[in-house]
């Protein structure tokens, strides 16, 4: 692994992206968008609060195409592919190491809107200009539309209802049954701490993703807590201890953010690189912020918790080192609930927010171990310890025929060593 003294001499790799999108509308046909029509993308993955990624696609399309998509919203598909590549600083036209990071069929979610009463007039104008309804025209650049996209196979799997009664099973077997029945593929699941055999387990008539979340809350899977997240290509069910306990074949297991001092930072380009089993990501010194939410949380909702179990009426006091106490109700037989609350409260004492550009965003997964290093003696003590990824979002900004990214991430410290 490179040391802090040598990392500044490394050739950082700058990642850029290509975006391809084809829209297929029933009874109309397929239309491949050009680069002028793909304005950009906003992508968000909040591993702590959500269980699916958020993807917003900004387009410039004709009003007639927008209306047809709206009319056939349930059956219209977006074939979307995002490809990363490394830019050669000496030859910007050369594309190296192309990798598809997102690829598949998506559906859109469109809220109810007021009908367009000028549809026929728009159609006549385009016909007079010898333009097809879906053909790109300059005036279409003024009609900007944002679509919320969800991957089609993930939507089907997450909504599948798996209703049954399982007897004499542990939670690993129950989860395997639900995942298989729902058709969830490419699952990364940390070994469960809870190995109890449950005489009779009722699987509720609710969507499969909700069932997984319900069982985790009811019984508890990992002592430190569990993240359940259905990403575009992988479903994560991993423990929240800041360690890489489950991974794909040949996957890099560690991510280290490098924050250089002001003098060195001016000599380092943005980006990231891989060395051994670690991805290094460069963060400008002015692009990170330390946070401590424990004091404000104590004042607003109380760090300490009194738990009241609705099933057993048992009352438990959880001391998380605060001055004030709040009362919460819980349910089920989660024997790790007290420890999990303490873990989450302690994480609020050291939160780091960062922004970085030109990086490989595919490395920012919830199963990895995260660390910070710096050559600035003034901040080295603030950054020590092991972290886990809480959330991140990135904006794809069009620059010519490709896209650059600006990524904001929030990390929480789980261990000071």
C-alpha positions as CSV (number, residue, x, y, z in Angstrom):
1,X,0.0,0.0,0.0
2,X,1.4,3.5,-0.9
3,X,2.4,5.7,2.1
4,X,1.3,9.2,2.6
5,X,4.7,10.4,1.5
6,X,4.6,8.6,-1.9
7,X,0.9,8.9,-2.7
8,X,1.4,12.5,-4.0
9,X,3.7,11.2,-6.7
10,X,1.2,8.7,-8.1
11,X,-0.6,9.2,-11.4
12,X,-4.2,9.8,-10.3
13,X,-6.7,8.5,-12.9
14,X,-9.5,10.9,-13.9
15,X,-12.8,9.1,-14.7
16,X,-15.3,10.4,-17.1
17,X,-18.5,8.9,-18.3
18,X,-20.6,8.1,-21.4
19,X,-24.4,7.9,-21.3
20,X,-26.5,6.1,-23.8
21,X,-30.3,6.0,-23.7
22,X,-33.0,4.5,-26.0
23,X,-36.7,5.1,-25.2
24,X,-39.2,2.5,-26.4
25,X,-42.8,3.5,-26.5
26,X,-45.5,0.9,-27.2
27,X,-47.1,1.2,-30.6
28,X,-44.8,4.0,-31.5
29,X,-41.3,2.6,-31.7
30,X,-37.8,3.1,-30.3
31,X,-35.9,6.3,-30.2
32,X,-32.1,6.6,-29.5
33,X,-31.3,10.0,-27.9
34,X,-28.3,12.0,-29.0
35,X,-25.9,13.7,-26.6
36,X,-27.6,17.0,-26.8
37,X,-30.8,15.5,-25.5
38,X,-29.2,13.8,-22.5
39,X,-28.8,16.9,-20.2
40,X,-27.5,14.9,-17.2
41,X,-28.2,12.6,-14.4
42,X,-28.6,12.9,-10.7
43,X,-27.9,9.6,-8.8
44,X,-28.4,9.1,-5.0
45,X,-27.8,6.2,-2.8
46,X,-28.8,6.7,0.9
47,X,-27.8,3.4,2.5
48,X,-29.0,4.4,5.9
49,X,-32.5,5.7,5.1
50,X,-33.5,4.2,1.7
51,X,-33.4,0.7,0.3
52,X,-33.3,1.6,-3.4
53,X,-31.2,4.1,-5.4
54,X,-32.7,7.3,-6.8
55,X,-32.0,8.1,-10.4
56,X,-33.2,11.3,-12.1
57,X,-32.6,11.5,-15.9
58,X,-32.7,15.0,-17.4
59,X,-33.7,15.1,-21.1
60,X,-34.5,17.6,-23.8
61,X,-37.2,15.9,-26.0
62,X,-40.1,17.1,-28.1
63,X,-43.3,17.9,-26.3
64,X,-45.1,15.3,-28.4
65,X,-42.7,12.6,-27.3
66,X,-43.1,13.7,-23.7
67,X,-46.9,13.4,-24.0
68,X,-46.6,9.9,-25.5
69,X,-44.3,8.7,-22.7
70,X,-46.8,10.1,-20.3
71,X,-49.7,8.3,-22.0
72,X,-47.9,5.0,-22.0
73,X,-45.9,5.5,-18.8
74,X,-46.4,2.0,-17.4
75,X,-45.2,0.3,-20.6
76,X,-42.5,2.7,-21.8
77,X,-39.0,1.6,-21.2
78,X,-35.6,3.4,-21.0
79,X,-32.6,1.3,-22.0
80,X,-29.9,3.2,-20.1
81,X,-26.2,2.5,-20.1
82,X,-23.6,4.5,-18.1
83,X,-20.0,3.7,-19.0
84,X,-16.9,4.9,-17.1
85,X,-13.5,5.4,-18.8
86,X,-10.2,6.9,-17.9
87,X,-9.1,10.1,-19.6
88,X,-5.6,10.3,-21.0
89,X,-4.4,13.8,-20.0
90,X,-2.0,13.9,-22.9
91,X,-4.6,12.7,-25.4
92,X,-8.1,13.7,-24.4
93,X,-9.6,11.9,-27.4
94,X,-8.2,8.5,-26.2
95,X,-10.6,6.4,-24.1
96,X,-9.0,3.8,-21.8
97,X,-10.5,1.0,-19.6
98,X,-14.2,1.4,-20.5
99,X,-16.5,-0.3,-18.0
100,X,-20.3,-0.4,-17.9
101,X,-21.2,0.6,-14.3
102,X,-25.0,0.8,-14.9
103,X,-26.8,-1.0,-17.7
104,X,-30.4,-2.3,-18.1
105,X,-34.0,-1.6,-18.7
106,X,-35.7,1.1,-16.6
107,X,-39.3,2.2,-16.1
108,X,-40.3,5.7,-15.2
109,X,-42.6,7.0,-12.4
110,X,-44.7,9.9,-13.7
111,X,-47.1,11.8,-11.4
112,X,-50.5,13.0,-12.7
113,X,-50.2,16.2,-14.6
114,X,-52.6,18.6,-16.4
115,X,-53.2,17.5,-20.1
116,X,-51.6,19.5,-22.8
117,X,-54.4,21.2,-24.8
118,X,-51.9,22.3,-27.5
119,X,-50.9,18.9,-28.6
120,X,-52.7,19.0,-32.0
121,X,-51.2,22.4,-32.8
122,X,-47.7,21.2,-32.0
123,X,-48.2,18.2,-34.3
124,X,-49.3,20.4,-37.2
125,X,-46.3,22.7,-36.8
126,X,-43.9,19.7,-36.9
127,X,-45.6,18.3,-40.0
128,X,-45.3,21.7,-41.7
129,X,-41.6,21.6,-41.0
130,X,-41.3,18.1,-42.4
131,X,-40.4,16.8,-38.9
132,X,-41.4,13.4,-37.4
133,X,-43.2,13.6,-34.0
134,X,-40.2,12.0,-32.3
135,X,-37.4,13.5,-34.5
136,X,-35.0,15.8,-32.7
137,X,-35.4,19.5,-33.5
138,X,-33.7,22.6,-32.2
139,X,-36.8,23.8,-30.4
140,X,-36.8,20.5,-28.4
141,X,-33.8,21.8,-26.4
142,X,-36.2,24.2,-24.7
143,X,-38.4,21.4,-23.5
144,X,-36.6,19.9,-20.6
145,X,-38.1,16.9,-18.7
146,X,-36.9,15.0,-15.7
147,X,-37.7,11.3,-15.4
148,X,-37.5,9.3,-12.2
149,X,-36.2,5.9,-13.2
150,X,-36.3,2.5,-11.5
151,X,-34.7,-0.6,-12.8
152,X,-37.3,-2.9,-14.2
153,X,-36.0,-6.2,-12.7
154,X,-35.4,-4.6,-9.3
155,X,-39.0,-3.2,-9.3
156,X,-40.4,-6.6,-10.1
157,X,-38.3,-8.4,-7.4
158,X,-38.9,-5.9,-4.7
159,X,-42.7,-5.9,-5.2
160,X,-43.1,-9.7,-5.3
161,X,-45.2,-11.0,-2.4
162,X,-43.8,-14.1,-0.7
163,X,-46.5,-15.2,1.7
164,X,-45.9,-18.5,3.6
165,X,-45.4,-20.2,7.0
166,X,-41.9,-21.6,7.5
167,X,-41.3,-24.1,10.3
168,X,-38.1,-24.8,12.2
169,X,-36.0,-22.4,10.2
170,X,-33.2,-19.9,11.1
171,X,-33.0,-16.5,9.5
172,X,-30.4,-17.4,7.0
173,X,-32.8,-20.1,5.5
174,X,-35.7,-17.7,5.7
175,X,-33.8,-15.0,3.8
176,X,-32.6,-17.4,1.2
177,X,-36.2,-18.6,0.6
178,X,-37.5,-15.0,0.2
179,X,-34.6,-13.9,-2.1
180,X,-35.1,-17.0,-4.3
181,X,-38.9,-16.7,-4.5
182,X,-38.7,-13.0,-5.3
183,X,-36.0,-13.5,-8.0
184,X,-33.4,-11.3,-6.3
185,X,-30.0,-12.1,-7.9
186,X,-26.4,-11.2,-7.1
187,X,-26.9,-11.0,-3.3
188,X,-24.0,-10.1,-1.0
189,X,-25.0,-11.2,2.6
190,X,-22.8,-11.1,5.7
191,X,-23.1,-14.1,8.0
192,X,-25.8,-13.6,10.5
193,X,-25.0,-13.3,14.2
194,X,-28.6,-14.5,15.0
195,X,-28.6,-18.3,14.4
196,X,-31.7,-19.1,16.5
197,X,-34.1,-21.7,15.1
198,X,-37.6,-20.3,14.9
199,X,-40.4,-22.9,15.4
200,X,-42.9,-21.1,13.2
201,X,-42.2,-18.0,11.1
202,X,-45.0,-16.2,9.3
203,X,-44.0,-14.4,6.1
204,X,-46.5,-11.6,5.8
205,X,-48.4,-10.8,2.5
206,X,-46.2,-7.8,1.8
207,X,-43.6,-7.0,-0.9
208,X,-40.4,-9.0,-0.6
209,X,-38.2,-6.0,0.2
210,X,-40.5,-4.9,3.0
211,X,-40.5,-8.5,4.3
212,X,-36.7,-8.5,4.5
213,X,-36.7,-5.2,6.4
214,X,-39.5,-6.4,8.7
215,X,-37.7,-9.6,9.7
216,X,-34.5,-7.6,10.4
217,X,-36.4,-5.3,12.7
218,X,-38.3,-8.1,14.3
219,X,-35.6,-10.6,15.0
220,X,-32.3,-8.8,14.4
221,X,-29.6,-10.2,12.1
222,X,-26.3,-8.5,13.0
223,X,-25.2,-7.3,16.4
224,X,-24.0,-3.9,14.9
225,X,-27.1,-3.5,12.7
226,X,-27.8,-4.4,9.1
227,X,-28.0,-2.4,5.8
228,X,-30.4,-3.8,3.3
229,X,-30.1,-2.1,-0.1
230,X,-31.1,-3.2,-3.6
231,X,-28.6,-1.6,-5.9
232,X,-28.8,-1.7,-9.7
233,X,-26.8,-4.9,-10.0
234,X,-26.4,-6.2,-6.4
235,X,-28.5,-6.6,-3.3
236,X,-26.6,-5.9,-0.1
237,X,-27.5,-7.4,3.3
238,X,-24.4,-6.5,5.2
239,X,-23.4,-5.7,8.8
240,X,-22.8,-2.1,9.7
241,X,-19.4,-2.5,11.5
242,X,-17.2,-0.7,9.0
243,X,-15.5,-3.9,7.9
244,X,-15.6,-5.6,4.5
245,X,-17.3,-8.9,5.5
246,X,-18.7,-9.9,2.1
247,X,-17.5,-9.1,-1.4
248,X,-17.7,-10.0,-5.1
249,X,-15.0,-12.0,-6.8
250,X,-11.9,-9.7,-7.5
251,X,-13.6,-6.8,-5.8
252,X,-11.4,-4.2,-4.1
253,X,-12.4,-4.3,-0.4
254,X,-11.0,-0.9,0.9
255,X,-11.4,2.7,0.0
256,X,-9.0,5.3,1.4
257,X,-9.7,9.1,0.9
258,X,-6.5,11.2,0.7
259,X,-6.7,14.8,1.9
260,X,-3.5,16.6,1.1
261,X,-2.3,19.9,2.6
262,X,-2.9,23.1,0.6
263,X,0.6,23.1,-1.0
264,X,0.4,19.4,-2.2
265,X,-3.3,19.7,-3.1
266,X,-2.4,22.2,-5.8
267,X,-0.1,19.7,-7.4
268,X,-2.5,16.7,-7.4
269,X,-5.2,16.3,-10.0
270,X,-8.6,15.1,-8.9
271,X,-9.5,11.4,-9.4
272,X,-8.7,8.0,-7.9
273,X,-6.5,5.0,-8.5
274,X,-6.3,1.4,-7.3
275,X,-3.3,-0.1,-5.5
276,X,-3.4,-3.6,-4.3
277,X,-6.7,-4.1,-2.4
278,X,-7.4,-0.4,-1.9
279,X,-8.9,2.3,-4.0
280,X,-7.5,5.8,-3.2
281,X,-9.7,8.8,-3.8
282,X,-8.4,12.4,-3.8
283,X,-10.3,15.0,-1.7
284,X,-9.3,18.6,-1.7
285,X,-8.7,20.1,1.7
286,X,-11.4,22.6,1.2
287,X,-13.9,19.9,0.2
288,X,-14.4,18.1,3.4
289,X,-16.2,19.0,6.6
290,X,-16.3,17.3,10.1
291,X,-19.6,16.9,11.9
292,X,-20.7,15.9,15.4
293,X,-24.5,15.4,15.6
294,X,-24.4,13.9,19.1
295,X,-24.9,17.1,21.0
296,X,-27.7,18.4,18.8
297,X,-29.3,15.0,18.7
298,X,-29.2,14.9,22.5
299,X,-30.8,18.3,22.8
300,X,-33.5,17.6,20.2
301,X,-34.4,13.9,20.7
302,X,-32.2,12.7,23.5
303,X,-29.1,10.4,23.2
304,X,-30.3,8.0,25.8
305,X,-33.3,5.8,25.0
306,X,-36.0,4.1,27.0
307,X,-37.3,1.2,24.9
308,X,-40.8,-0.2,25.4
309,X,-41.5,-3.5,23.7
310,X,-45.1,-3.6,22.4
311,X,-45.2,-7.4,22.4
312,X,-43.7,-8.1,25.8
313,X,-44.3,-4.7,27.6
314,X,-40.6,-5.0,28.7
315,X,-39.0,-1.6,29.4
316,X,-35.2,-1.2,28.8
317,X,-33.0,1.8,29.4
318,X,-30.2,2.3,26.8
319,X,-27.4,4.7,28.0
320,X,-25.6,6.3,25.0
321,X,-23.7,8.9,27.0
322,X,-26.2,11.7,26.6
323,X,-27.9,14.0,29.1
324,X,-31.4,13.6,27.9
325,X,-33.6,10.6,27.3
326,X,-36.3,9.8,24.8
327,X,-38.9,7.0,24.8
328,X,-39.3,4.7,21.8
329,X,-41.5,1.7,21.2
330,X,-40.2,-1.4,19.6
331,X,-41.6,-4.8,18.7
332,X,-40.6,-8.4,18.2
333,X,-37.6,-10.3,19.5
334,X,-34.6,-8.3,18.3
335,X,-32.0,-9.2,21.0
336,X,-29.5,-6.7,19.5
337,X,-31.7,-3.6,19.6
338,X,-29.9,-2.1,22.6
339,X,-26.4,-2.5,21.1
340,X,-27.6,-1.3,17.7
341,X,-29.0,1.9,19.2
342,X,-25.7,2.6,21.0
343,X,-23.8,2.0,17.8
344,X,-25.9,4.4,15.8
345,X,-25.7,7.1,18.6
346,X,-21.9,6.8,18.8
347,X,-21.6,7.1,15.1
348,X,-23.0,10.6,15.3
349,X,-20.0,11.8,17.2
350,X,-17.8,11.7,14.1
351,X,-19.3,12.3,10.7
352,X,-17.3,13.4,7.6
353,X,-18.8,15.0,4.6
354,X,-16.7,15.2,1.5
355,X,-16.9,16.2,-2.2
356,X,-14.7,14.8,-4.9
357,X,-14.6,14.9,-8.7
358,X,-13.5,12.7,-11.6
359,X,-13.6,9.5,-9.5
360,X,-14.7,6.0,-10.1
361,X,-18.1,6.1,-8.4
362,X,-18.6,2.3,-8.7
363,X,-16.2,1.9,-5.7
364,X,-18.6,3.6,-3.3
365,X,-20.5,0.5,-2.1
366,X,-21.8,-0.1,1.4
367,X,-19.9,-3.3,2.0
368,X,-16.4,-1.7,1.9
369,X,-14.1,-0.5,4.7
370,X,-13.4,3.3,4.5
371,X,-10.4,5.2,5.9
372,X,-8.9,8.7,5.6
373,X,-5.2,9.6,5.4
374,X,-3.5,13.0,5.2
375,X,-0.1,14.6,5.2
376,X,-1.5,17.6,7.1
377,X,-0.5,17.3,10.8
378,X,-3.3,19.7,11.8
379,X,-6.1,17.4,10.8
380,X,-4.6,13.9,11.1
381,X,-6.2,13.2,14.5
382,X,-9.6,14.3,13.3
383,X,-9.6,11.7,10.5
384,X,-8.3,8.6,12.3
385,X,-10.4,5.4,12.6
386,X,-12.5,3.2,10.4
387,X,-15.6,4.5,8.6
388,X,-18.7,3.1,6.8
389,X,-20.5,4.7,3.9
390,X,-23.8,6.3,5.0
391,X,-24.9,7.9,1.8
392,X,-23.6,9.6,-1.4
393,X,-25.0,11.4,-4.4
394,X,-23.4,12.4,-7.7
395,X,-24.4,14.7,-10.5
396,X,-23.4,13.9,-14.1
397,X,-22.6,17.1,-15.9
398,X,-22.4,17.2,-19.7
399,X,-19.1,18.4,-21.1
400,X,-19.0,18.0,-24.9
401,X,-19.9,14.4,-25.8
402,X,-19.1,13.0,-22.4
403,X,-20.0,13.6,-18.7
404,X,-18.0,14.5,-15.6
405,X,-19.2,13.9,-12.1
406,X,-19.3,15.8,-8.8
407,X,-19.9,13.5,-5.9
408,X,-20.8,14.3,-2.3
409,X,-20.5,11.5,0.3
410,X,-21.3,11.2,4.0
411,X,-19.3,8.7,6.1
412,X,-19.7,7.8,9.8
413,X,-16.9,6.6,12.1
414,X,-17.5,3.2,13.6
415,X,-14.1,2.7,15.2
416,X,-11.4,5.1,16.3
417,X,-8.6,2.5,15.4
